[in-house]
Amino acid sequence: MTERFTPWDSVDYLQSDEDIRFYLEACIAEDRGDGELIRAALFDIARIRNANVAAAFFDAYNCSHQRVE
């Protein structure tokens, strides 16, 4: 039997600022440390709003999570 999948896009379910905040917080918490999940979430947020809002989230995240080497 062939499996069938339905396209799913998280953007379809992010309807309020609170939804977006919870989504971004969850992606930050679940990211493996390489930033891939956070970048994907920011891309989704940019699709919902505009690139400036996503850039603001990204800048805020970078400012508070600078790595010390």
Beta strands, then each sheet from edge to edge (+ up, - down):
end
